[in-house]
Amino acid sequence: MIIPPDKAAELERSLDGEVLRPGQPAFDDARRGFQLGTPHEPALIAVPASSGDLARVVAWAADLGLGVAMQCTGHGTCAPADDDSVLISTVRLNGVRVDPHRRTAQVEAGALWRDVVNASAQWHLVPPCGASLGVGVVGYLLGGGLGLLGRTLGSPADFLTSMTVVTSRGELVHADPHQNAELFWGMKGSKGNLGVVASMTMDLVSLPEFFGGGLFFEGSNTLDVLHAYTRWVSTPPDSLCTSMAMLRYPSIEQVPPFLRGRQICHVRIVFTGGEAEARSLMSPLLGAAPVLKDTTAVLPFTACESIHADPVDPVTTVSGSMLLRDLDADALHVLEAEAVGDHSVPLFVELRHMQGKLARGGAPPAPVGPYPEAVFNLFVVAHLEPDAGEQAKRAAGTRVQDLLTALRPWAAPGVLPNFLVGPQDEDTVRAAYGDSAYRRLRRLKQEYDPTNMFRYNLNITPASD
C-alpha cells in the first residue's frame, strides 16, 4: 500500500529514531538482512531509538491497518515483509546490562549475542547462545534456540525470566511467570506472533573456560566418520555437546588453505569438563580416519563462535530441517551419498546431537520442546549466488527436499522453529509446536493479535472458535 506522505511525516515527527522511505539510499541497506534470498519489500522502515519509539511505531501501524515485521540481523527470516507492512529495524536498540550478582543479563530488542557474551565475560558468565554470535538475541530466543551448550543447559528459552512486550495495540506490558504469565509462555518460542519484544532478561551461567574446537577429516572418509560419530554420541555425558558438518569449501582467500576447494567432514566439540577427560572421550573418534587438522583446545567462551565458524556475511540460501531418531547404516549411506560427490547443487549437511537436557525439558515449560525422541537435528543448506534466479532456487529447493524425503523414515516428531527459514505452511508450523501447544498459541494469538498484524514470521493464525 502507498502510505500517505502526511502519515509518514506524522510518524517521523513522533520518533527520536528514523523513518526510511523507498527511494532513499539508506532504505535498501536497512531492508537487507542476512538472508539475501528473502528480501523485505516494506512500505516503510522505522528505526526506533527507544522502547517508547517501538510502541509508537506499532500503534501507528495499527491505526493504518499495516502489518509489522521485525529485523535485527535477519538470520531467521521466516516470511519477507511486503508493501502492506512497516519493517522495524532494531539496530539502534542494542543495549546490554549484566547483573553479576544475580547472574542475569537484560538486553534490548536489537542486541546481538556477541554483545552479551562480551559483556558477561569479565565475570566468567555465559548466556545460552548458539553457534554464531552475530545472531540477534531476541529473534533467536523467540524461536526457542538450539544452544551451543544445549545438551548441558537445555533449551535457551528456559533461561528467559521476564520481558517487556509491545502488544498489537501499541501498549508496553511486562510479562514473566507471574504477571501476564500466558503471554510470557507464548512468547517463548512463538517467533514474535504475539507481540514485539522491547527488552528481555535472561539467566546466565558460570563457565570460566571450556574445551572445544574441531576435528577435520577428508570428505572421502565421510562414511567411516559418520559411523564412528553416531556410535560415539550414543552414550556421552551431558557435558559433551557435538555436531558434524559435511560440506565442500569454496576456493576463496577467506578459507584456510588446508580447506580450500576440499570436501570436508567436520566434527565440532564443546565440552564443559576438563581437558584430560575430553581427550579421553575423543579417542574413539580419532581412530575413525586420518585427521587433517585438530583445533581442539581449552578456550575462553568469547572464542565460542570459532567452533562452527559460520558465515558472517549475508548469504543466499535454500534450506530445510528435521529432527531424526537413531540413524542406522541405511540412513548413514543416504547422508553420505547426498553430502559427498559431484552434485549439480552441492549441499551443506549438518547433524547436531540432541538428547541430554534437551530431551528432558526445563521449568517453567515453553511452547517448544522438550524433544525426548530426537537424537539429531538435521539442517540442510544449498548456497546460491547472491543474484540467483528462480530456476536456480527451485533446483536447490528440490535437492534439499529430496534429502529430507529420503530421511523421512528416521524422522522424530517436531521441528525446531529457528531452523525453518522462509515461508512455511500450516502443517509445518503446527509440527514445530505440537497439537496441544499450537491450539493454545492460536487462542493467545486471538487474544493478543486478532488481526494478525505480526504475520511476517512462522505465522500462527488467530483461533476462529
C-alpha positions as CSV (number, residue, x, y, z in Angstrom):
1,M,0.0,0.0,0.0
2,I,1.1,3.6,-0.6
3,I,1.4,5.4,2.8
4,P,0.1,9.0,2.6
5,P,3.0,11.4,2.9
6,D,1.3,13.2,5.8
7,K,1.0,9.9,7.7
8,A,4.7,9.1,7.2
9,A,5.6,12.6,8.3
10,E,3.4,12.2,11.4
11,L,5.3,9.0,12.4
12,E,8.7,10.7,11.7
13,R,7.8,13.6,14.0
14,S,6.8,11.3,16.8
15,L,10.1,9.3,16.9
16,D,13.5,10.0,18.2
17,G,14.7,7.5,15.7
18,E,14.4,7.5,11.9
19,V,11.9,6.8,9.2
20,L,13.1,5.5,5.9
21,R,11.1,5.5,2.7
22,P,11.5,3.7,-0.6
23,G,13.9,5.5,-2.9
24,Q,16.2,6.7,-0.1
25,P,19.7,5.2,-0.3
26,A,19.5,4.1,3.3
27,F,16.2,2.2,2.7
28,D,17.8,-0.6,0.7
29,D,20.6,-1.1,3.2
30,A,18.1,-1.2,6.1
31,R,15.8,-3.8,4.5
32,R,18.6,-6.1,3.5
33,G,19.1,-8.8,6.2
34,F,21.4,-11.8,6.4
35,Q,19.2,-13.9,4.1
36,L,19.5,-12.3,0.7
37,G,17.2,-14.8,-0.9
38,T,14.1,-13.5,1.0
39,P,14.4,-9.7,0.7
40,H,11.9,-7.4,2.6
41,E,9.8,-5.1,0.4
42,P,8.0,-3.0,3.1
43,A,6.1,0.2,2.5
44,L,8.3,1.9,5.1
45,I,11.1,1.2,7.5
46,A,11.2,2.6,11.1
47,V,14.4,2.6,13.1
48,P,13.3,3.3,16.7
49,A,15.8,4.7,19.3
50,S,13.9,3.6,22.4
51,S,11.2,1.3,23.7
52,G,8.8,4.3,23.5
53,D,9.6,4.7,19.8
54,L,8.9,1.0,19.3
55,A,5.5,1.3,20.9
56,R,4.7,4.4,18.8
57,V,5.6,2.6,15.6
58,V,3.3,-0.3,16.4
59,A,0.4,2.0,17.4
60,W,0.8,4.0,14.2
61,A,0.8,0.8,12.1
62,A,-2.3,-0.5,13.9
63,D,-4.1,2.8,13.1
64,L,-3.3,2.4,9.4
65,G,-4.0,-1.4,9.3
66,L,-0.4,-2.2,8.4
67,G,1.4,-5.4,9.3
68,V,4.5,-5.2,11.4
69,A,7.8,-7.1,10.6
70,M,10.9,-7.1,12.8
71,Q,14.5,-7.3,11.7
72,C,17.8,-7.3,13.6
73,T,20.2,-9.5,11.6
74,G,17.6,-11.3,9.6
75,H,19.3,-14.8,10.1
76,G,15.9,-16.4,10.7
77,T,13.7,-14.7,8.2
78,C,10.5,-16.8,8.0
79,A,8.5,-14.6,5.7
80,P,9.6,-11.3,4.0
81,A,7.7,-8.1,4.7
82,D,5.5,-6.9,1.9
83,D,4.2,-3.5,0.9
84,D,1.3,-3.8,3.4
85,S,3.8,-3.6,6.2
86,V,6.2,-1.4,8.2
87,L,9.6,-3.1,8.8
88,I,11.1,-2.2,12.2
89,S,14.8,-2.3,12.3
90,T,16.1,-2.7,15.8
91,V,19.8,-1.9,15.1
92,R,19.8,1.1,17.5
93,L,18.3,-0.8,20.4
94,N,21.4,-2.8,21.3
95,G,21.8,-2.1,25.0
96,V,23.0,-4.9,27.3
97,R,23.2,-4.7,31.1
98,V,24.7,-7.6,33.1
99,D,24.0,-8.0,36.8
100,P,26.9,-10.3,38.0
101,H,25.3,-10.8,41.5
102,R,22.0,-12.1,40.1
103,R,23.8,-13.7,37.2
104,T,21.4,-12.1,34.7
105,A,21.5,-10.1,31.5
106,Q,18.9,-7.6,30.3
107,V,19.1,-7.0,26.6
108,E,17.3,-4.6,24.2
109,A,15.5,-5.7,21.1
110,G,18.5,-5.3,18.7
111,A,21.3,-6.8,20.9
112,L,23.5,-9.4,19.3
113,W,24.8,-12.5,21.1
114,R,28.3,-11.1,20.7
115,D,27.2,-8.1,22.8
116,V,26.0,-10.3,25.6
117,V,29.0,-12.7,25.5
118,N,31.5,-9.8,25.7
119,A,29.6,-8.0,28.4
120,S,29.3,-11.2,30.6
121,A,32.9,-12.4,30.1
122,Q,34.6,-10.3,32.8
123,W,32.6,-12.2,35.4
124,H,33.1,-15.6,33.7
125,L,29.4,-15.7,33.0
126,V,27.9,-17.0,29.7
127,P,24.5,-16.8,28.1
128,P,22.6,-19.6,26.3
129,C,23.8,-18.5,22.8
130,G,24.0,-20.6,19.7
131,A,27.0,-21.2,17.4
132,S,27.1,-17.7,15.8
133,L,27.5,-14.6,17.9
134,G,26.3,-12.4,15.0
135,V,22.7,-13.6,15.6
136,G,20.1,-11.3,17.2
137,V,19.4,-12.4,20.8
138,V,15.6,-11.7,20.8
139,G,14.8,-13.4,17.5
140,Y,16.9,-16.4,18.5
141,L,15.2,-16.8,21.9
142,L,11.7,-16.2,20.5
143,G,12.2,-19.3,18.4
144,G,13.5,-21.3,21.3
145,G,17.0,-21.6,20.0
146,L,19.4,-24.6,20.0
147,G,22.3,-23.6,22.2
148,L,25.9,-24.4,21.7
149,L,25.6,-25.9,25.2
150,G,22.1,-27.3,24.6
151,R,22.7,-30.8,25.9
152,T,24.2,-29.4,29.1
153,L,21.9,-26.5,29.8
154,G,18.7,-27.3,27.9
155,S,16.6,-25.1,25.8
156,P,17.8,-21.4,25.6
157,A,14.1,-20.4,26.0
158,D,14.2,-21.8,29.5
159,F,16.7,-19.1,30.5
160,L,14.2,-16.3,30.0
161,T,12.9,-14.7,33.2
162,S,10.9,-11.7,32.0
163,M,10.3,-9.4,29.0
164,T,8.7,-6.1,28.1
165,V,6.4,-6.6,25.1
166,V,4.7,-4.1,22.8
167,T,1.2,-5.5,22.0
168,S,-0.7,-5.1,18.7
169,R,-2.4,-2.1,20.3
170,G,1.0,-0.4,20.8
171,E,1.0,-0.9,24.6
172,L,4.1,-1.7,26.6
173,V,3.4,-4.6,29.0
174,H,5.6,-6.6,31.4
175,A,5.5,-10.4,31.2
176,D,7.0,-13.0,33.4
177,P,5.9,-16.3,35.0
178,H,3.7,-14.4,37.5
179,Q,2.5,-11.3,35.6
180,N,0.9,-11.8,32.2
181,A,2.0,-15.4,32.5
182,E,0.2,-16.7,29.5
183,L,1.7,-14.1,27.3
184,F,5.2,-14.9,28.7
185,W,4.6,-18.6,28.0
186,G,3.5,-17.9,24.4
187,M,6.4,-15.5,23.6
188,K,9.0,-18.2,24.5
189,G,9.1,-19.9,21.1
190,S,6.3,-18.4,19.0
191,K,8.6,-16.3,16.8
192,G,7.1,-12.9,17.6
193,N,3.5,-13.9,16.8
194,L,2.1,-12.3,19.9
195,G,4.0,-9.0,20.2
196,V,7.2,-7.1,19.7
197,V,9.9,-7.5,22.4
198,A,11.4,-4.3,23.6
199,S,13.7,-6.0,26.1
200,M,14.1,-9.3,27.9
201,T,16.0,-10.6,30.9
202,M,17.7,-14.0,31.0
203,D,19.8,-16.1,33.4
204,L,23.5,-16.6,32.9
205,V,25.7,-19.5,34.0
206,S,29.2,-19.6,35.3
207,L,31.8,-21.0,33.0
208,P,35.4,-19.7,33.2
209,E,36.5,-21.7,30.2
210,F,35.6,-24.8,28.1
211,F,37.3,-27.4,25.9
212,G,36.3,-27.1,22.3
213,G,37.3,-27.0,18.7
214,G,37.0,-29.3,15.7
215,L,38.3,-32.4,14.0
216,F,38.6,-32.1,10.2
217,F,38.5,-35.2,8.0
218,E,38.9,-35.7,4.3
219,G,35.5,-36.0,2.6
220,S,36.4,-39.4,1.2
221,N,36.3,-40.7,4.7
222,T,32.8,-39.3,5.5
223,L,31.0,-42.7,5.8
224,D,33.6,-44.0,8.2
225,V,33.4,-40.9,10.3
226,L,29.6,-40.9,10.2
227,H,29.6,-44.5,11.6
228,A,32.2,-43.6,14.3
229,Y,30.4,-40.3,15.2
230,T,26.9,-41.9,15.6
231,R,28.4,-44.7,17.8
232,W,30.4,-42.1,19.8
233,V,27.4,-40.0,20.7
234,S,25.2,-42.9,21.8
235,T,26.4,-42.8,25.4
236,P,28.0,-39.4,26.1
237,P,27.9,-37.3,29.2
238,D,25.5,-34.3,29.1
239,S,28.7,-32.1,29.4
240,L,29.6,-33.1,25.8
241,C,27.9,-31.1,23.0
242,T,28.8,-32.0,19.5
243,S,27.8,-31.7,15.8
244,M,29.0,-32.9,12.5
245,A,29.1,-30.9,9.2
246,M,29.7,-32.2,5.7
247,L,30.5,-29.6,3.0
248,R,32.7,-28.6,0.2
249,Y,34.6,-25.4,1.0
250,P,35.0,-22.8,-1.8
251,S,38.4,-21.9,-3.2
252,I,38.5,-18.4,-1.8
253,E,41.0,-16.4,0.3
254,Q,38.8,-16.3,3.4
255,V,39.0,-20.1,3.7
256,P,42.1,-21.6,5.4
257,P,44.5,-23.1,2.8
258,F,44.0,-26.7,4.1
259,L,40.3,-26.5,3.5
260,R,40.1,-24.6,0.2
261,G,38.2,-26.4,-2.5
262,R,38.0,-29.6,-0.5
263,Q,35.2,-31.8,0.6
264,I,35.4,-32.0,4.3
265,C,33.8,-33.8,7.2
266,H,34.0,-31.5,10.3
267,V,33.2,-32.7,13.8
268,R,32.6,-29.9,16.3
269,I,33.2,-30.4,20.1
270,V,32.2,-28.3,23.1
271,F,32.9,-29.9,26.5
272,T,32.5,-28.3,29.9
273,G,34.7,-30.7,31.8
274,G,38.5,-30.9,31.9
275,E,40.9,-31.3,29.0
276,A,42.2,-34.7,30.1
277,E,38.7,-36.1,30.2
278,A,37.8,-34.5,26.9
279,R,40.8,-36.0,25.1
280,S,40.0,-39.4,26.6
281,L,36.4,-39.1,25.3
282,M,37.6,-38.1,21.9
283,S,39.8,-41.2,21.3
284,P,37.2,-43.4,19.5
285,L,36.6,-40.6,17.0
286,L,40.4,-40.1,16.4
287,G,40.6,-43.7,15.2
288,A,37.8,-43.3,12.6
289,A,40.1,-41.9,9.9
290,P,43.2,-39.8,9.4
291,V,42.7,-36.3,10.9
292,L,43.6,-33.4,8.6
293,K,43.6,-31.0,11.5
294,D,42.7,-31.0,15.2
295,T,41.8,-27.5,16.5
296,T,40.6,-28.6,20.0
297,A,42.0,-26.6,23.0
298,V,40.9,-25.0,26.2
299,L,39.2,-21.8,25.2
300,P,37.6,-18.7,26.8
301,F,33.9,-18.5,26.0
302,T,34.4,-15.4,23.9
303,A,36.0,-17.7,21.3
304,C,33.0,-20.0,21.1
305,E,31.9,-19.0,17.6
306,S,35.2,-20.3,16.3
307,I,33.8,-23.8,16.9
308,H,31.3,-23.8,14.0
309,A,32.9,-20.8,12.1
310,D,29.6,-20.0,10.5
311,P,29.4,-17.4,7.6
312,V,29.4,-13.8,8.8
313,D,28.5,-12.1,5.6
314,P,24.9,-12.2,4.1
315,V,24.1,-15.2,2.0
316,T,21.5,-16.5,-0.5
317,T,20.4,-20.0,0.6
318,V,17.7,-22.5,0.4
319,S,17.4,-24.8,3.4
320,G,15.4,-27.4,5.3
321,S,15.4,-29.1,8.6
322,M,14.1,-32.1,10.5
323,L,14.6,-34.0,13.8
324,L,15.9,-37.5,13.5
325,R,15.9,-40.6,15.7
326,D,18.9,-43.0,15.8
327,L,20.5,-43.5,12.4
328,D,21.2,-46.9,11.1
329,A,23.6,-47.9,8.3
330,D,21.0,-47.3,5.6
331,A,20.4,-43.7,6.9
332,L,24.2,-43.0,7.0
333,H,24.5,-44.2,3.4
334,V,21.8,-41.7,2.4
335,L,23.6,-38.9,4.2
336,E,26.9,-39.7,2.7
337,A,25.6,-40.1,-0.8
338,E,23.8,-36.7,-0.7
339,A,26.5,-34.7,1.1
340,V,29.6,-36.0,-0.8
341,G,30.3,-36.2,-4.5
342,D,29.7,-34.3,-7.7
343,H,26.2,-32.9,-7.5
344,S,24.9,-30.0,-9.6
345,V,23.7,-28.4,-6.4
346,P,26.2,-29.1,-3.5
347,L,24.8,-29.2,0.0
348,F,25.9,-28.3,3.4
349,V,24.6,-31.0,5.7
350,E,24.8,-30.8,9.4
351,L,23.8,-33.1,12.3
352,R,23.6,-31.6,15.8
353,H,23.4,-34.1,18.6
354,M,20.3,-33.6,20.8
355,Q,19.3,-35.6,23.9
356,G,20.7,-34.6,27.3
357,K,18.7,-31.8,28.9
358,L,17.1,-31.1,25.5
359,A,15.2,-34.3,25.9
360,R,14.1,-33.7,29.5
361,G,13.0,-30.1,29.3
362,G,13.0,-27.4,31.9
363,A,10.6,-25.4,34.1
364,P,8.5,-23.4,33.6
365,P,7.5,-25.0,30.3
366,A,7.6,-23.3,26.9
367,P,5.8,-23.9,23.6
368,V,9.0,-25.5,22.2
369,G,10.5,-28.8,23.5
370,P,11.4,-31.0,25.1
371,Y,12.4,-33.4,22.4
372,P,12.7,-36.8,24.0
373,E,12.7,-38.8,20.7
374,A,15.1,-36.6,18.8
375,V,18.7,-37.8,18.7
376,F,19.8,-35.3,16.0
377,N,18.7,-32.1,14.4
378,L,19.4,-32.2,10.6
379,F,20.0,-28.9,8.8
380,V,20.5,-28.9,5.1
381,V,21.6,-25.8,3.2
382,A,22.1,-25.1,-0.5
383,H,24.3,-21.9,-1.0
384,L,23.5,-19.9,-4.1
385,E,25.0,-16.9,-5.8
386,P,23.5,-13.6,-4.5
387,D,21.7,-12.9,-7.7
388,A,20.4,-16.4,-8.2
389,G,17.3,-16.6,-10.3
390,E,14.1,-18.6,-9.6
391,Q,15.2,-21.6,-11.6
392,A,18.4,-22.0,-9.5
393,K,16.3,-21.6,-6.3
394,R,13.9,-24.2,-7.4
395,A,16.7,-26.6,-8.3
396,A,18.2,-26.0,-4.9
397,G,14.9,-26.5,-3.1
398,T,14.4,-29.8,-4.9
399,R,17.8,-31.0,-3.8
400,V,17.1,-30.1,-0.2
401,Q,13.6,-31.7,-0.2
402,D,14.9,-34.9,-1.8
403,L,17.3,-35.4,1.1
404,L,14.6,-34.6,3.7
405,T,12.3,-37.1,1.9
406,A,14.9,-39.8,1.8
407,L,15.5,-39.5,5.5
408,R,11.8,-39.4,6.4
409,P,11.8,-43.0,7.7
410,W,14.1,-41.9,10.5
411,A,12.2,-38.7,11.4
412,A,11.4,-37.8,15.0
413,P,8.3,-35.7,15.9
414,G,8.6,-32.0,15.7
415,V,10.9,-29.4,14.1
416,L,13.0,-26.6,15.6
417,P,11.4,-23.2,14.8
418,N,14.7,-21.4,14.3
419,F,15.8,-23.8,11.6
420,L,12.7,-23.0,9.4
421,V,13.8,-20.3,7.0
422,G,11.3,-18.8,4.5
423,P,7.5,-19.0,4.4
424,Q,6.1,-22.2,5.9
425,D,2.7,-24.0,5.5
426,E,0.3,-24.5,8.5
427,D,1.2,-28.2,8.9
428,T,4.9,-27.3,9.3
429,V,4.1,-24.6,11.8
430,R,1.8,-27.0,13.8
431,A,4.6,-29.6,13.8
432,A,7.0,-27.0,15.3
433,Y,4.8,-26.8,18.4
434,G,2.7,-30.0,18.6
435,D,-1.1,-30.0,18.5
436,S,-1.7,-29.0,22.1
437,A,0.7,-26.1,22.2
438,Y,-0.4,-25.0,18.8
439,R,-4.0,-24.8,19.8
440,R,-3.0,-22.8,22.9
441,L,-0.9,-20.4,20.8
442,R,-3.8,-19.8,18.4
443,R,-6.0,-18.8,21.4
444,L,-3.3,-16.4,22.6
445,K,-3.0,-15.1,19.0
446,Q,-6.7,-14.3,19.0
447,E,-6.4,-12.5,22.3
448,Y,-3.2,-10.5,21.6
449,D,-3.1,-10.1,17.8
450,P,-6.6,-10.8,16.4
451,T,-5.9,-9.1,13.1
452,N,-2.6,-11.0,12.6
453,M,-0.6,-7.8,12.5
454,F,2.5,-9.8,13.4
455,R,2.4,-12.2,10.4
456,Y,5.9,-12.0,8.9
457,N,7.2,-14.9,10.9
458,L,6.5,-18.6,11.5
459,N,2.9,-17.5,11.4
460,I,0.2,-18.7,13.7
461,T,-3.3,-17.7,12.7
462,P,-5.8,-16.5,15.3
463,A,-8.3,-19.1,16.6
464,S,-11.6,-18.7,14.9
465,D,-13.7,-20.5,17.5
